[in-house]
Structures are given as C-alpha cells and as structure tokens.
C-alpha cells in the first residue's frame, strides 16, 4: 500500500485543511501509483474511454477525494479507483490499495 498521512489537532479552519492536502499531495508517490496501474492494466473511465490514467488525472482525483473526506465530518473514507482518502478527527490520509480482504466476526460463525 502506498500512503501519506498528516496529523494535527481537529480543526475546521479551511487553511489548515488546505495545508494538509498540499503536504499529502507533495509527499504521495503518484508516479509509483501510475506505474502499478500500468503494470496491472488498471483502467479508469476517462474522457478518452477506458484507459490507465495519466499522473495528472490521478492527482486530480486524489485531491477531489481528500476534499470530499474532509466534508464527511469527524471521520469517514471515500474510495475510488484504488485511491482512499480518510479523515479521522484531525488526521487526513491518502492511500492506494491494490488488494484488501476482511473477515468479519459474523463470517466465522
């Protein structure tokens, strides 16, 4: 998993959230995400049809998801195309997940 997280106290100040988003966007390795998507043939629906998105498209989607995660209130996640933006209280994170599996307690009965 590729991830970046910014931690600070809970705030509703838009400037604080912009700073967190900017730091994540600077630290996150979008080139690596693009290379993994290319290797796996991971395509998104784009204006040009189904294709592996270019890095600027991935970056724009990541920023959109981060903004949406902030709007969820104190906590929540938005997931699209392998990217996951999560807000938990004052923390904000972005990850790219290739595979995940969860076993829930009720599944084991």
N, C-alpha and C positions, 0 to 999 in steps of 0.2 A: 504494500500500500504506500502511496505517495501522500504525504500530509504536511500541513503547516498550521500552526495554532498560535493565536495571540491571546494572552491572558491579561486582564486588567479588571479593576472593580466594575460592578454593574453601573452602567451609565445610559442615559437617554440623550446625551449630547451628540448630535449628528457629526460633529468634528471628530470626536473620539472614535466613532464607528468608521468614519472615512479613513482615519489613520490606521485602524486595524485592517481594513480591507486593503489599503495600499501596501502595508507591510506583508500581508499574505501574498498579494499579487507579485511583489518583488521576490519573495523567498521561495515560492512554489515553482517546481521544475516543470513548466508546461511543455518544454521540449521533450522531456522524458515521457510525459503522457502521450504526446503525439507519436513518438517512436513506438511505444507499446501498442497504441491503437493501429498504427500501420502494420506492425508485425502480426497482430491478431486479426487484421481485416475488420476492425471495429468501426462500423459506419454510422453516421448520423444522417438524418434527413436534413438537407440543406437547400438553399435556394437553387442549387445546381443538381438536385436529386440526391440519391443515397451515395455518400462517399465518406472517406476518412476526412474529418475536418482539419483545416489548417490551424496552426497555432493561434493566430489572432481570433479565430472563431471560438476555440476552446477557452481562451482568456475571457472573451466577452461573455460566454455562458457562465463561467466561474464567477465573474463579477455580479452577474444577474442573480445567480443563486445565493451568493453571500448577502446581497441586499435583501432578498426575499427571506433568508434565515433570520436576519435582524428583525424583520417585521413580524415574526412569529411570537414575539413577547419574550418571556424569560428563557424559554427553551424550546427547541424543535430542530428538525432537519428537513432539508429539501434535497432531493436526489434526482439527477437527470443525466443520462448518458455516461454513467460511471462516476460522475462527479457528485460529491456530497458536501453540502455546506451545512454546518451545525452551529447553532447558538445554544450555549448553556450558561445562563446567567450573564456574566460579563465576558465570557470566553467566546471566541469565534474561531472556527476551524474549517479547512477545506481539505478534502481527500479525494483520491481517485482509487476506486476499488475494482479489482479485476474479478475477484471471486469472494463469496462470503456464504457461510452456511450457519444456521442457528438451529439448535434443538431446544424446543420449549418443553417445560415441565409436563404439560398435558400430553405431549407426543410420546413420553416414555411410559405412559400407563397402559 
